[in-house]
Amino acid sequence: MTNDELRRESIIKEVITIFIDVINFLDDDEKKRVNENTHIIKDFNVNGDDVTEVVMALEKHFSVKPAHEAWSKVNLMHEIADLIIKHLNETPARRK
């Protein structure tokens, strides 16, 4: 794996962990099913308020602030990770 692939894999794992921690209603079996292709809303019937909390937690954790329009275009965990990576690459000094 290249460094970029390793970085992406790591960020996907972080996104999944934050998602699970923030929504905080998945049982152990559901937590195991969350993967890079999980739809943030449809797969676990997550409501808009929970999505907002997840987005805020991700922005804080990664020190990024994509536009609302950008967030509205991503639904899958790997798409969220790719959006974060795009913004980290644009502003690498902001990374923790």
N, C-alpha and C positions, 0 to 999 in steps of 0.2 A: 504494500500500500504506500502511496505517496503521502507526504506530509499534509497536503490539502485534503486527501481522503480521510486520513486519521483525524484531522481537525474537525472535518464535517461530521464524522461518526461520533466524536466526543461531544460536539454541540448538540447533535440529535439526542444523545443520551441525557444531556443536561436539560434540554427542552422537555423531554418526557418526564424526567424527575420533577421538574418545576410544575408541570401540568398536574401530575398525580398529587403532589403536595398541596397545591393551591385548591383544587376542586375538592379534595379530601372526603369523597364519598364512595370511592371505589373499594370493593372488597378485594381480597388477595387474588382471587382468580381473575378479576377484571384488570387489576394492575399488571398481571403477567401478560395480558392480551394487548396492552398498549405498545405500539411499535411505530416505526417511521412512517407507516401508511395509515395510521389512525387518523380519522377525521375528528377534529377538535370538538365539533358540535354533535354530529349525527351518530357517531359510534357509541357514545355514552349519554346522549340526551342532555348535554350541557347547555345551560341557559345563558342568555346574553350577559347577565351580571357576572357569572363565573368566567366567561370568556374575557371580559374586561379585566377582571382580577388577574387572570393568567397573563394577559398582555402586559399589564403594569408590572407584574413580577419579572417577566422576561426582560422588559426594558430596563428595569433596575439592575437585575443580575448582570446583564451584558453591557450596560451603559450605552444603550442605543435608543434612538427615538424615531423609528420609521413613521412616515405619515399614516394617518388613519386609512387613507385609500389603499396603501400598500398592505396594511394588515387585513383589510377586507377582501383581498384577493388570495389570501393563503388559508388553506383549510387543513391540510395534512401536516403531520409533525415534520416531515422532511422539507416541506415548503416553508414552514416557519423557520426552521434551522437555516435554510438557504437565504431567506430574507435577512436574518440576523447576520449571517456571514457577509452578505453584500454590504450591510451597513458597517460591520467591523472593518471590512477592507477599505471602505471609503474614509473611515476615521480611526485608524489603528491606534492612535494615541489615547483614545477614550477607553480602550479595553482595560479591565481591572488588572 
